[in-house]
Amino acid sequence: MGLHLALGLAQILNRLHRTSPKPNFLCKTCSLRTLSNSHSLVQNLNSIHNNTLLYQASSSGHSPQGFFIRTLVLGTANPLEGVIHSRSAKAPVFIEADEQIGDGDNPKLVADRAAEDAEKITKFLSNHPTSSGIEPILDNCGVEVSPVLVLEVLKRLSNAGVLALGFFRWAEKQKGFQHTTDCYNALIESLGKIKQFKMIDLLVSSMKSKRLLTKDTFMLVIRRYARARKVKEAVETFEKMEKFDLKPDSLDFNRFLNTLCKSRQVQHAQEMFDKMKKRRFDPDVKTYGILLEGWGQEQNLLKLNEVYQEMLAEGFDPDTVTYGIIIHAYCKVRKYDEAVEKFHEMLAKNCEPTPHIYCTLISGLGSEKRLDEALKFFKMSKASGFALEAPTYNAVVGSYCSSLRFGDAVRVIDEMRRGGVGPNARTYDIILHHLIKAQKNKEAYSVFQRMMSMELGGCEPEVGTYEIIVRMFCNEHRVDMAIKVWDQMKAKGILPGMHMFSALINSLCHENKLEDACKYFQEMLDMGIRPPGPMFSNLKEALLENGKKNIALSLAHKLDNMRKVPMVF
């Protein structure tokens, strides 16, 4: 291992020496204070060398995984910007009420200030999980309220409906401020996650009175109903659009079907299609594509083929999007040969493959350890003329990781960085997932720590990244470390979702730390997140086994009230 480490260190140091005097180990979109002179460069290299030797002293064995983590420690790649598709949107620009952007102003500085103000608010709120009493906290934040800032904060509170509502109420009380349609929609999204549909109805009525209601709002409400398996209510909401002077057209019908399919309600989408086609709406190739994608997600190739044959019978020829959907469906059920066959069929019909299609095939074949074939499609994607995108590179990274070729994965990350297309947070989520799958938890945590310390390019962990690490420690029965990571996440103003709460509470129950389990359960309720039935059953059973019947009854009563008592607008 020493030879591997020495060669790796020499390679990286040579690479650093060939860079400019102010090396930037990050991707172009990340910000990091660069070294300003040769003295600081030497200090930085010495620090890297010492960190590497420290890791070497604590490691054992000789493996490609060891080479991989050492390379990440040395910073040859930008380890932490994003899984195959990036999850986070760009932070909106924050403009104070008395300020306008002039020709000489720097938009990036304005955007950075927006992100800073939003982060400041969410950090305050993350330490105060109930909506009661938050107004004095917000009054002391020292920020000017604007629609852009409010929207950003509401997006960051998407997993905390109770806090989002409290912040929304506070914002509307600020002098001269009025919520926009986007602000209302962001709150509806957050409340929909905790199934506060009566509150959503009140918000829709308020939007109507203020002439802020749009078709997008209805589609948002429909999606939340569909994901809550309230299909009847979703259909009724679609039908109500016309009563609000928003008559749906064929485009809206497609969006409605797509919402049902994306919410795993494809059978109901098919029924609505069969009921309404040619009576109220004329289907087009996109309509059929939506149904094909729905049945593909359900892994029902029989129904997919039925819809495809109907589409052909109606005179619609498959386009590039249609082929992409079918190829993805075959990959999802591991029929990779059929997927490749469809790829060649579309080429024969002069349908040009999109980057998404290449990405699908690379990811699918790579996950099956058919690495040579995956790399063949990567080579074809490079020759296709399309600019290479982060999702395609992420698929290649995942393919190498699936074959335990972590060193090659790092080289792809280097290529991404040189091309200015990442890496992103999803890239490192992929790496963490495969390290954990390969039982390289120590290496995974080392990568995560360097994300936290900004050593790997300034790409900070997102909520999904934290969930990966929290789950890893919970599965290791290291709940102490899971809580440590949890606290680091909260300190950055990132709020956990239902699945993270469930993993931590179940782990605490397993280790018989019931006081802590109850504390996090209460925090979950305070944020308005409804716990899944199995998790609460585990907690209740553990409490009863330890003679804590009164606590179990109290929590059950609180949960029951949460389900029955609506929030007040």
C-alpha positions as CSV (number, residue, x, y, z in Angstrom):
1,M,0.0,0.0,0.0
2,G,2.9,2.3,0.7
3,L,4.1,2.2,-2.9
4,H,0.6,2.9,-4.2
5,L,0.3,5.8,-1.8
6,A,3.7,7.3,-2.7
7,L,2.9,7.1,-6.4
8,G,-0.5,8.5,-5.9
9,L,0.9,11.4,-3.8
10,A,3.6,12.1,-6.3
11,Q,1.1,12.2,-9.2
12,I,-1.2,14.6,-7.3
13,L,1.6,16.9,-6.2
14,N,3.0,17.1,-9.7
15,R,-0.5,17.9,-10.9
16,L,-0.8,20.7,-8.3
17,H,2.6,22.1,-9.3
18,R,1.5,22.4,-12.9
19,T,-1.5,24.6,-11.9
20,S,-1.4,28.3,-11.4
21,P,-0.1,29.9,-8.2
22,K,-3.6,30.2,-7.0
23,P,-4.9,26.6,-7.3
24,N,-8.6,26.0,-7.1
25,F,-9.5,22.4,-6.3
26,L,-13.2,23.1,-6.9
27,C,-15.4,23.1,-9.9
28,K,-16.1,26.5,-11.5
29,T,-19.3,27.0,-9.8
30,C,-18.0,26.4,-6.3
31,S,-16.4,29.2,-4.2
32,L,-13.3,28.7,-2.0
33,R,-10.6,31.0,-0.8
34,T,-7.6,30.2,-2.9
35,L,-4.0,30.4,-1.8
36,S,-2.6,33.8,-2.5
37,N,1.2,33.0,-2.5
38,S,3.7,30.3,-2.8
39,H,4.2,30.1,0.9
40,S,0.5,29.2,1.5
41,L,0.7,26.8,-1.4
42,V,3.6,24.9,0.3
43,Q,1.6,24.9,3.6
44,N,-1.4,23.5,1.8
45,L,0.7,20.7,0.2
46,N,2.3,19.9,3.5
47,S,-1.2,19.7,5.0
48,I,-2.4,17.4,2.3
49,H,0.7,15.2,2.7
50,N,0.3,15.0,6.5
51,N,-3.4,14.2,6.2
52,T,-2.5,11.4,3.7
53,L,0.2,10.0,6.0
54,L,-2.3,10.1,8.9
55,Y,-4.8,8.2,6.9
56,Q,-2.1,5.7,5.8
57,A,-1.2,5.1,9.4
58,S,-4.8,4.2,10.2
59,S,-5.5,2.1,7.2
60,S,-4.6,-1.5,6.4
61,G,-4.7,-3.7,3.4
62,H,-4.1,-3.0,-0.3
63,S,-7.2,-2.4,-2.5
64,P,-8.5,-0.2,-5.3
65,Q,-10.9,1.2,-2.7
66,G,-7.8,2.4,-0.6
67,F,-6.3,4.0,-3.7
68,F,-9.7,5.7,-4.4
69,I,-10.1,7.2,-0.9
70,R,-6.5,8.3,-0.9
71,T,-7.0,10.1,-4.2
72,L,-10.0,11.9,-2.8
73,V,-8.1,12.9,0.3
74,L,-5.5,14.5,-1.9
75,G,-8.1,16.5,-3.8
76,T,-7.6,15.4,-7.4
77,A,-11.3,15.5,-8.0
78,N,-14.0,17.8,-6.8
79,P,-15.8,15.3,-4.7
80,L,-18.9,16.8,-3.6
81,E,-21.3,18.5,-5.8
82,G,-24.3,16.0,-6.6
83,V,-26.6,11.1,-7.9
84,I,-27.4,10.9,-11.4
85,H,-29.5,14.1,-11.5
86,S,-28.9,17.2,-9.4
87,R,-31.5,17.8,-6.8
88,S,-31.1,21.4,-5.8
89,A,-32.1,24.5,-7.7
90,K,-29.9,27.5,-7.9
91,A,-30.5,30.0,-5.1
92,P,-32.7,32.9,-6.1
93,V,-31.3,36.4,-6.2
94,F,-32.1,38.4,-3.0
95,I,-32.7,42.1,-3.4
96,E,-33.5,44.3,-0.4
97,A,-36.6,46.4,-0.6
98,D,-34.6,49.7,-1.0
99,E,-32.1,48.3,-3.4
100,Q,-32.0,47.7,-7.2
101,I,-29.3,46.1,-9.3
102,G,-27.4,48.6,-11.3
103,D,-25.0,48.1,-14.2
104,G,-22.0,48.1,-11.8
105,D,-23.5,45.6,-9.3
106,N,-22.3,42.0,-9.2
107,P,-25.2,39.6,-9.6
108,K,-23.2,36.8,-7.9
109,L,-22.7,38.9,-4.8
110,V,-26.5,39.7,-4.7
111,A,-27.2,36.0,-5.1
112,D,-24.8,35.1,-2.4
113,R,-26.4,37.5,0.0
114,A,-29.8,35.9,-0.8
115,A,-28.4,32.5,0.1
116,E,-26.8,33.8,3.2
117,D,-30.1,35.5,4.5
118,A,-32.1,32.4,3.7
119,E,-29.6,30.2,5.5
120,K,-29.6,32.5,8.5
121,I,-33.3,32.2,8.8
122,T,-33.5,28.4,8.4
123,K,-30.7,28.0,10.9
124,F,-32.7,30.0,13.5
125,L,-35.9,28.0,12.7
126,S,-34.1,24.6,12.7
127,N,-33.3,25.2,16.4
128,H,-37.0,26.1,17.1
129,P,-39.0,23.2,15.6
130,T,-42.5,24.5,16.6
131,S,-44.3,27.4,14.9
132,S,-45.3,29.0,18.2
133,G,-43.1,31.8,19.3
134,I,-41.0,32.1,16.1
135,E,-42.1,35.6,15.3
136,P,-39.7,37.3,17.8
137,I,-36.9,35.1,16.4
138,L,-37.6,36.2,12.9
139,D,-38.0,39.8,13.9
140,N,-34.4,39.7,15.2
141,C,-32.9,38.1,12.0
142,G,-32.1,41.5,10.6
143,V,-33.1,40.8,7.0
144,E,-35.3,42.7,4.6
145,V,-38.2,40.6,3.4
146,S,-38.7,40.3,-0.3
147,P,-40.7,37.7,-2.4
148,V,-37.4,36.2,-3.6
149,L,-36.1,35.7,-0.1
150,V,-39.5,34.3,1.2
151,L,-39.6,31.9,-1.7
152,E,-36.1,30.6,-1.0
153,V,-36.8,30.1,2.7
154,L,-40.1,28.3,1.9
155,K,-38.2,26.0,-0.4
156,R,-35.7,25.2,2.3
157,L,-38.6,24.5,4.7
158,S,-40.3,22.1,2.3
159,N,-39.9,19.2,4.8
160,A,-41.2,21.3,7.7
161,G,-44.8,22.3,6.9
162,V,-45.5,23.7,10.3
163,L,-42.4,26.0,10.3
164,A,-43.2,27.0,6.7
165,L,-46.6,28.1,7.6
166,G,-45.3,30.0,10.6
167,F,-42.8,31.8,8.5
168,F,-45.4,32.5,5.8
169,R,-47.6,34.2,8.3
170,W,-44.8,36.2,9.7
171,A,-43.7,37.4,6.3
172,E,-47.2,38.6,5.3
173,K,-47.3,40.8,8.4
174,Q,-44.2,42.7,7.3
175,K,-44.8,46.3,6.1
176,G,-45.2,46.6,2.3
177,F,-44.8,42.9,1.6
178,Q,-47.2,40.7,-0.4
179,H,-46.9,37.0,-1.2
180,T,-46.6,36.0,-4.8
181,T,-48.1,33.0,-6.5
182,D,-44.8,31.2,-6.2
183,C,-44.7,31.8,-2.4
184,Y,-48.2,30.4,-2.1
185,N,-47.3,27.4,-4.2
186,A,-44.2,26.7,-2.2
187,L,-46.2,26.6,1.0
188,I,-48.8,24.4,-0.6
189,E,-46.1,22.0,-1.6
190,S,-44.8,21.9,2.0
191,L,-48.2,21.5,3.6
192,G,-49.1,18.8,1.0
193,K,-46.3,16.6,2.2
194,I,-47.9,16.5,5.7
195,K,-51.4,16.1,4.2
196,Q,-52.8,19.4,5.4
197,F,-55.4,19.5,2.7
198,K,-58.0,21.7,4.6
199,M,-55.3,24.3,5.0
200,I,-54.5,24.0,1.3
201,D,-58.1,24.7,0.4
202,L,-58.0,27.9,2.5
203,L,-54.8,28.9,0.7
204,V,-56.4,28.3,-2.7
205,S,-59.4,30.4,-1.7
206,S,-57.0,33.2,-0.5
207,M,-55.1,33.0,-3.8
208,K,-58.4,33.3,-5.8
209,S,-59.4,36.4,-3.9
210,K,-56.0,38.0,-4.6
211,R,-56.1,36.9,-8.3
212,L,-53.0,34.8,-7.8
213,L,-54.4,31.4,-8.7
214,T,-52.9,29.7,-11.7
215,K,-53.1,26.3,-13.4
216,D,-49.7,25.5,-11.8
217,T,-51.3,25.8,-8.4
218,F,-54.0,23.2,-9.4
219,M,-51.4,20.8,-10.7
220,L,-49.5,21.1,-7.5
221,V,-52.6,20.3,-5.4
222,I,-53.4,17.4,-7.7
223,R,-49.9,16.0,-7.2
224,R,-50.1,16.2,-3.5
225,Y,-53.5,14.4,-3.5
226,A,-52.2,11.8,-5.9
227,R,-49.1,11.1,-3.8
228,A,-51.4,10.8,-0.7
229,R,-53.4,8.2,-2.7
230,K,-56.4,10.4,-2.7
231,V,-57.1,9.9,-6.4
232,K,-60.8,10.9,-6.1
233,E,-59.8,14.2,-4.7
234,A,-57.1,14.6,-7.3
235,V,-59.7,14.1,-10.1
236,E,-62.2,16.4,-8.4
237,T,-59.5,19.1,-8.2
238,F,-58.8,18.8,-12.0
239,E,-62.5,19.1,-12.6
240,K,-62.8,22.2,-10.5
241,M,-60.3,24.2,-12.6
242,E,-63.1,25.4,-14.9
243,K,-65.1,26.7,-12.0
244,F,-62.1,29.0,-11.2
245,D,-62.1,30.3,-14.8
246,L,-59.1,28.1,-15.6
247,K,-60.5,25.8,-18.3
248,P,-58.1,22.9,-18.9
249,D,-56.9,22.1,-22.4
250,S,-55.1,19.2,-23.9
251,L,-51.8,20.3,-22.4
252,D,-53.3,20.4,-19.0
253,F,-54.8,16.9,-19.5
254,N,-51.3,15.6,-20.3
255,R,-50.0,17.3,-17.2
256,F,-52.8,15.7,-15.2
257,L,-52.1,12.2,-16.5
258,N,-48.4,12.7,-15.9
259,T,-49.0,13.8,-12.3
260,L,-51.0,10.6,-11.7
261,C,-48.4,8.4,-13.3
262,K,-45.5,10.0,-11.4
263,S,-47.4,9.5,-8.2
264,R,-47.6,5.7,-9.0
265,Q,-51.3,5.9,-9.9
266,V,-50.9,4.8,-13.5
267,Q,-53.9,2.5,-13.5
268,H,-56.1,5.5,-12.6
269,A,-54.3,7.6,-15.3
270,Q,-55.1,4.9,-17.8
271,E,-58.8,4.9,-16.7
272,M,-59.0,8.7,-17.1
273,F,-57.4,8.5,-20.5
274,D,-59.8,5.8,-21.7
275,K,-62.7,7.9,-20.3
276,M,-61.7,11.2,-21.8
277,K,-59.9,10.5,-25.0
278,K,-61.6,11.9,-28.1
279,R,-64.5,13.1,-25.9
280,R,-63.0,16.0,-24.1
281,F,-59.3,15.8,-25.2
282,D,-57.5,14.6,-28.2
283,P,-54.4,12.6,-27.3
284,D,-51.1,13.2,-29.0
285,V,-47.8,11.4,-29.0
286,K,-46.9,13.0,-25.7
287,T,-50.1,11.6,-24.1
288,Y,-49.1,8.1,-25.1
289,G,-45.5,8.7,-23.9
290,I,-46.8,9.6,-20.5
291,L,-48.7,6.3,-20.2
292,L,-45.8,4.4,-21.6
293,E,-43.5,5.9,-18.9
294,G,-46.1,5.2,-16.2
295,W,-46.4,1.5,-17.1
296,G,-42.6,1.3,-17.4
297,Q,-42.2,2.6,-13.9
298,E,-44.6,-0.1,-12.8
299,Q,-42.4,-2.6,-14.6
300,N,-45.5,-3.8,-16.5
301,L,-44.2,-4.4,-20.0
302,L,-47.5,-6.1,-21.1
303,K,-49.5,-2.9,-20.5
304,L,-46.7,-0.9,-22.0
305,N,-46.8,-2.8,-25.2
306,E,-50.6,-2.5,-25.3
307,V,-50.3,1.3,-25.1
308,Y,-47.5,1.3,-27.7
309,Q,-49.6,-0.7,-30.2
310,E,-52.6,1.6,-29.6
311,M,-50.3,4.6,-30.3
312,L,-49.1,3.0,-33.6
313,A,-52.7,2.2,-34.6
314,E,-53.7,5.8,-34.0
315,G,-51.1,6.8,-36.5
316,F,-48.4,8.2,-34.2
317,D,-44.9,7.2,-35.0
318,P,-42.5,6.8,-32.0
319,D,-40.1,9.7,-31.6
320,T,-36.9,10.0,-29.7
321,V,-38.7,10.6,-26.4
322,T,-40.8,7.5,-27.0
323,Y,-37.8,5.4,-27.6
324,G,-36.1,6.8,-24.5
325,I,-39.1,5.8,-22.4
326,I,-39.1,2.3,-23.8
327,I,-35.4,1.8,-23.4
328,H,-35.6,3.0,-19.8
329,A,-38.5,0.6,-19.1
330,Y,-36.4,-2.3,-20.4
331,C,-33.4,-1.3,-18.3
332,K,-35.7,-1.0,-15.2
333,V,-36.6,-4.7,-15.5
334,R,-33.0,-5.7,-16.4
335,K,-33.8,-6.5,-20.0
336,Y,-30.6,-4.8,-21.3
337,D,-30.3,-6.8,-24.5
338,E,-33.8,-5.6,-25.5
339,A,-32.9,-2.1,-24.5
340,V,-29.9,-2.1,-26.8
341,E,-32.0,-3.6,-29.6
342,K,-34.4,-0.7,-29.3
343,F,-31.4,1.7,-29.4
344,H,-30.3,0.2,-32.7
345,E,-33.9,0.3,-34.0
346,M,-34.2,4.0,-33.4
347,L,-30.9,4.6,-35.2
348,A,-32.2,2.6,-38.2
349,K,-35.2,5.0,-38.2
350,N,-33.0,8.0,-38.1
351,C,-34.0,9.0,-34.6
352,E,-31.0,10.7,-32.9
353,P,-30.4,9.4,-29.4
354,T,-30.5,12.1,-26.7
355,P,-28.0,12.4,-23.8
356,H,-30.7,11.0,-21.5
357,I,-30.8,7.8,-23.6
358,Y,-27.0,7.3,-23.4
359,C,-27.2,8.0,-19.7
360,T,-29.9,5.4,-19.2
361,L,-27.9,2.7,-21.1
362,I,-24.6,3.5,-19.4
363,S,-26.2,3.4,-16.0
364,G,-28.2,0.2,-16.6
365,L,-25.3,-1.8,-18.2
366,G,-22.9,-0.5,-15.6
367,S,-25.1,-1.6,-12.7
368,E,-25.1,-5.1,-14.3
369,K,-21.3,-5.0,-14.4
370,R,-21.3,-4.9,-18.2
371,L,-18.7,-2.2,-17.9
372,D,-17.2,-2.6,-21.4
373,E,-20.6,-2.1,-23.0
374,A,-21.4,0.9,-20.8
375,L,-18.1,2.5,-21.7
376,K,-18.9,1.9,-25.4
377,F,-22.1,3.9,-25.1
378,F,-20.1,6.6,-23.2
379,K,-17.7,6.8,-26.1
380,M,-20.7,7.0,-28.5
381,S,-22.2,9.8,-26.4
382,K,-18.9,11.8,-26.7
383,A,-19.0,11.4,-30.5
384,S,-22.7,12.3,-30.8
385,G,-22.1,16.0,-30.8
386,F,-24.1,16.7,-27.7
387,A,-22.2,18.5,-24.9
388,L,-21.5,16.0,-22.1
389,E,-23.6,16.6,-19.0
390,A,-23.2,15.8,-15.3
391,P,-25.9,13.0,-15.4
392,T,-24.0,11.1,-18.1
393,Y,-20.7,11.5,-16.2
394,N,-22.4,10.4,-13.0
395,A,-23.7,7.3,-14.8
396,V,-20.1,6.4,-15.8
397,V,-18.9,7.1,-12.2
398,G,-21.6,4.7,-11.0
399,S,-20.6,2.1,-13.6
400,Y,-17.0,2.1,-12.4
401,C,-18.1,1.9,-8.8
402,S,-20.4,-1.0,-9.5
403,S,-17.3,-2.9,-10.8
404,L,-15.3,-1.7,-7.7
405,R,-13.0,0.3,-10.0
406,F,-12.9,3.4,-7.7
407,G,-9.6,4.7,-9.1
408,D,-11.2,4.9,-12.6
409,A,-14.2,6.7,-11.0
410,V,-11.9,9.3,-9.6
411,R,-10.4,9.8,-13.1
412,V,-13.8,10.5,-14.5
413,I,-14.4,13.0,-11.7
414,D,-11.2,14.7,-12.8
415,E,-12.5,14.8,-16.4
416,M,-15.8,16.3,-15.2
417,R,-13.9,19.0,-13.3
418,R,-11.7,19.8,-16.3
419,G,-14.8,20.1,-18.5
420,G,-16.6,22.3,-16.1
421,V,-19.6,20.0,-15.7
422,G,-19.2,19.0,-12.1
423,P,-18.8,17.0,-10.1
424,N,-21.9,17.7,-8.1
425,A,-23.5,16.4,-4.9
426,R,-25.1,13.6,-6.8
427,T,-21.7,12.4,-7.9
428,Y,-20.6,11.9,-4.3
429,D,-23.8,10.4,-3.2
430,I,-23.2,7.7,-5.8
431,I,-19.6,7.2,-4.5
432,L,-20.8,7.0,-0.9
433,H,-23.5,4.5,-1.8
434,H,-21.1,2.2,-3.5
435,L,-18.4,2.5,-0.8
436,I,-21.0,1.6,1.8
437,K,-22.3,-1.3,-0.4
438,A,-18.7,-2.5,-0.6
439,Q,-18.5,-2.4,3.2
440,K,-16.0,0.5,3.0
441,N,-17.8,2.5,5.7
442,K,-14.6,4.1,7.0
443,E,-13.7,5.4,3.6
444,A,-17.2,6.6,3.0
445,Y,-17.2,8.6,6.2
446,S,-13.8,10.0,5.3
447,V,-15.2,11.3,2.0
448,F,-18.2,12.8,3.9
449,Q,-15.9,14.5,6.4
450,R,-14.0,16.1,3.6
451,M,-17.2,17.3,2.1
452,M,-18.0,18.9,5.4
453,S,-14.6,20.6,5.8
454,M,-14.8,21.9,2.2
455,E,-11.6,20.0,1.3
456,L,-13.2,18.4,-1.7
457,G,-14.1,21.4,-3.7
458,G,-16.7,23.3,-1.7
459,C,-19.6,21.1,-2.7
460,E,-21.5,20.7,0.5
461,P,-23.6,17.7,1.5
462,E,-27.3,17.9,0.8
463,V,-30.1,16.4,2.8
464,G,-29.8,13.1,0.8
465,T,-26.1,12.9,1.5
466,Y,-26.7,13.3,5.3
467,E,-29.4,10.6,5.1
468,I,-26.9,8.2,3.5
469,I,-24.4,8.7,6.3
470,V,-27.0,8.6,9.1
471,R,-28.4,5.4,7.8
472,M,-24.9,3.9,7.5
473,F,-24.2,4.6,11.2
474,C,-27.7,3.4,12.2
475,N,-27.1,0.1,10.4
476,E,-23.7,-0.2,12.1
477,H,-25.5,0.3,15.5
478,R,-23.4,3.5,15.9
479,V,-26.3,5.8,16.9
480,D,-23.9,8.1,18.6
481,M,-22.2,8.9,15.3
482,A,-25.6,9.1,13.6
483,I,-26.7,11.8,16.1
484,K,-23.4,13.6,15.6
485,V,-23.9,13.8,11.8
486,W,-27.6,14.8,12.5
487,D,-26.5,17.7,14.6
488,Q,-24.0,18.8,12.0
489,M,-26.8,18.8,9.5
490,K,-29.1,20.9,11.7
491,A,-26.3,23.4,12.4
492,K,-26.2,24.1,8.7
493,G,-30.0,24.8,8.6
494,I,-30.8,21.6,6.8
495,L,-33.9,19.9,8.1
496,P,-34.5,16.1,8.1
497,G,-37.4,14.4,6.4
498,M,-39.6,11.5,7.4
499,H,-37.2,8.8,6.3
500,M,-34.3,10.2,8.3
501,F,-36.4,10.5,11.4
502,S,-37.6,7.0,11.0
503,A,-34.1,5.6,10.6
504,L,-32.8,7.4,13.7
505,I,-35.8,6.6,15.9
506,N,-35.8,2.9,14.9
507,S,-32.1,2.8,15.7
508,L,-32.6,4.4,19.1
509,C,-35.3,2.0,19.9
510,H,-33.0,-0.9,18.9
511,E,-30.4,0.4,21.3
512,N,-33.0,1.0,24.0
513,K,-32.3,4.7,24.2
514,L,-36.0,5.5,24.5
515,E,-35.7,8.9,26.0
516,D,-33.8,10.1,23.0
517,A,-36.2,8.2,20.7
518,C,-39.2,10.0,22.2
519,K,-37.3,13.4,21.9
520,Y,-36.8,12.9,18.2
521,F,-40.4,11.6,17.8
522,Q,-41.7,14.8,19.4
523,E,-39.5,16.9,17.2
524,M,-40.9,15.1,14.2
525,L,-44.5,15.9,15.3
526,D,-43.6,19.5,16.0
527,M,-42.4,19.8,12.4
528,G,-45.8,18.5,11.3
529,I,-44.3,15.3,9.8
530,R,-46.5,12.3,10.2
531,P,-44.5,9.2,11.3
532,P,-45.0,6.0,9.3
533,G,-47.0,3.3,11.0
534,P,-44.2,0.7,11.4
535,M,-41.8,3.2,13.0
536,F,-44.4,4.3,15.6
537,S,-45.3,0.6,16.3
538,N,-41.6,-0.1,17.1
539,L,-41.4,2.9,19.4
540,K,-44.7,2.0,21.2
541,E,-43.7,-1.6,21.6
542,A,-40.3,-0.7,23.0
543,L,-42.0,1.7,25.5
544,L,-44.5,-0.9,26.6
545,E,-41.7,-3.5,27.1
546,N,-39.9,-1.1,29.4
547,G,-42.9,-0.3,31.5
548,K,-43.5,3.1,30.0
549,K,-47.1,2.7,29.1
550,N,-48.1,6.3,30.0
551,I,-45.5,7.7,27.6
552,A,-46.7,5.4,24.9
553,L,-50.3,6.5,25.4
554,S,-49.3,10.2,25.5
555,L,-47.5,9.9,22.2
556,A,-50.4,8.0,20.7
557,H,-52.7,10.8,21.8
558,K,-50.5,13.5,20.2
559,L,-50.3,11.6,17.0
560,D,-54.1,11.1,16.9
561,N,-54.6,14.8,17.5
562,M,-52.2,15.6,14.7
563,R,-54.3,13.5,12.3
564,K,-57.6,14.9,13.4
565,V,-57.0,18.5,14.3
566,P,-56.5,20.8,11.2
567,M,-54.0,23.6,11.2
568,V,-55.5,27.1,11.4
569,F,-54.7,29.7,8.8
